[in-house]
Amino acid sequence: MDNTLARTALVTGAASGMGLATVERLVAAGWRVLALDVAATAADASAPSGAGVVVPIVADVRSREAVSAAIDSALDADGRIDLVANIAGVYPPTTLETFDESTYRRVFDINVLGVVNVVVAARPRLGDGSSVVNFASVDAFEVSPGQLLYGASKAAVVMLTKSLALELAPAGIRVNGIAPGWVATPGNAATGRMAAAEASIPLGRVARPTEIAA
């Protein structure tokens, strides 16, 4: 482990899309990045070159214990985390007619419980000046047809972010959220709705993952 790097980030959903773009951005800026994803093969893919270093770690954000163990395996006992970027998320289309309980559990356990698990697992290593950035979505504020559960889960992330900001502020830890719209990620492309989304945007295109990472 390279202990000479001044700043350490924990990025979830690090294997693709906005998570991978964020890993690459931080590495280029000289950060040590704990690139967390659910599968070893996916985490290994998020190893870009740059001034910093990537430490792939494997954990399911639905398990607080798994996330804690993964962090502990990657850092020394007194290792600090300067940034947590909660990017992992799923967004299967759902309506009142198509949803089922297992889909509900998956969406909320990853998108909502996962945020809490990652923050509480990282909390012992966060200190004055550390920052948490939670990824919500424009769907937290505007209704997106066919995203019954996803929109509700991201609305929950918004309120979690506000509550965590109040709770952690006395320790000097900032908690903020961002709410991207359509972004050119593999998951969004798989919905088959990208072309229609692009047509509704004045620029004529959706956002790039690198733009969100910035």
N, C-alpha and C positions, 0 to 999 in steps of 0.2 A: 504493500500500500504506500502511495506517495503522500506523505504528510506535509510536504512543503507547500501544497496548494492552500491558499488563504480561505477560500469559500467552498462550502459543500451544499449541494442541492439534492433533494429527494423528488424525483419526478415519477408519477404513476402513469400507466398507459404508455410506457416509453417505447413500445415496439413499432408504432406506426402513427401516421397522421400528425395531429398537433403535439402529441407526446414526444414523438421522435424529433420533430422540428424544434421543440423546446430543448431537448437534450443536445442537439447539434448546436443550437445558439449558445447555450451555456458553456459547452466544451470549447467552442471557438473563443469565448471570452475568458478562458482559463479556469473554469470551475471544475471541481471534482463532482461528478454527477452519479448519484445512486439511481440507476435506471431500472425502475421496478415494473415488472410485467408478470402476467399470470403463468407464462410458460417459459421454460429455459431456452427453447429455440427462438422464441420471439425476443426475449431479452438480449440474447447474443447478437441479434440483428441491429440493435441500437448501440453500435460502437463506432461512432464517427471519429475521424481524425481531427486534431486541433491542439490548442495550447493546454487544454485541460485533460481530464481522464474520465473515462466511463467505467463504473463498477456495476455490471449487470447483477441484479438481485431478483429472485423469483419468489413471489408471494401472491396470494389471492386477497384482494383488499376486503373481502367479506370476512376475513379472519383477523381479528386484532392480534392474536398470538402469533400468527404466521408473519404479519408485517413487522412486529416487534423483533422476532427472531431474525428476520432477514436484515433489518437495520443493524442489529447487534453483531451479526456476522460480518458486516461490511465496514464497521467503524470501531475504533478503539473505545474503551470504556468511557473516556472523557471526550469523545469526538462530538463536535458541535454540528448542528444543521442550521444553515443560514436561510435556506429557502425550501419550502414545501410547495410543489405544484401538483394539485389534485386534478389530473386530467383524465384518468381512467373513467370510462363510461360506456353504456350500451343504450341503444335507441331503437329497439324493434318496434315497428308500427303496431299500434293497438287501437281498437275502438271498443265500445260497449259490447258489441257482438262478437269480437274476435279475441278479447283478452281472456286469459285464464289465470288461476292462482299462481302457477309456477312462473309464468312470465312476470306477474306482479312482483313476486319475491325476488326474481333475478334483477329486475330494473331497480327496485328500491334498495336491495341489499348492496348492489354495486355502486349505484349513483349517489345514494344518501348515506347508508351505513358505512360504505367504503370511505367516504370523506371523514367521518367521525373516527373510524378506526385508524386511519393514517395519521390524523392530527394527534390523537391521544398516544399513539405509538411513538411519534416523533417528539412529543412534548418535553420529555426529560432532557432532550438535546437542543431545544430551542431556548434562546436567551434574548437579552436586550438587543434589539436591532434585527432579529430574525423576522422573516416574513412568510405568510401563508397566502397562496393564491388558489382559490377554488374556481373551477370551471363550471359555470352555470350554462345558460343558453338563452337566446332571445325567446325561446319557447316558454321560459319562465314568466314572461310578461305578455306575450301575444299568443293567441290560440293557433296552433298548427294542426290542420285537419289530419286525423289518423295518428295522432301522438298523444292519446289520452293519458297513458301512464308516464311517458317520458316528460311531458310538460309539467305534470304534477311533481315528479321527482326533482326536476331542476328548480321549480319554485321552492321546494324544501331546501335545496342547496343555498338559495338566496337567503332564507331566514337563518339557516345554520351559520352562514358567513357573518351575518349581522350579530348573532348571539356570541359567536366565538370572538369577534372583534371586541365586544364589550368585556368578555371574560378574560382575554389575554392582554388587553391594553395595559393594565397595571404592571405587567412584566416587561413592557416595552416591545411586545410582539404584535406586529401589524397583520391583520387579516382582511383581505380584499377578495373580490370576485370579478370575473369578466363573463360576459354573456355573448359569445359569438353567434352570428347568424349562420348562413350556409357556408361551409368550408369544403374545399376539395380534398376530402379524405376518402380512403377506401370504403369506409362504412357508409358515408353519404352517397358515394357513387353507386353502391349496391341497392339503394332505395329506388333507383330508376326515376327519381324526381329532379335530378340535377339540372337538366335542360330547361324545365319549367321554372326552376328557381332562378337560373341565370337570366331568363327572359324578363323576370320581374324586377331585376336590379338595374338601376340607371347606368352603372359601369358596364353592364353586359356580361359580367362574370361573377362567380362566387369568390370568396376570400381564399387566399393560399395559406397553408399551414404555417409557412415562415412568417407571414404577416401577423398571425395570432401569437406566435412565439415571441415576436419582437415586442 
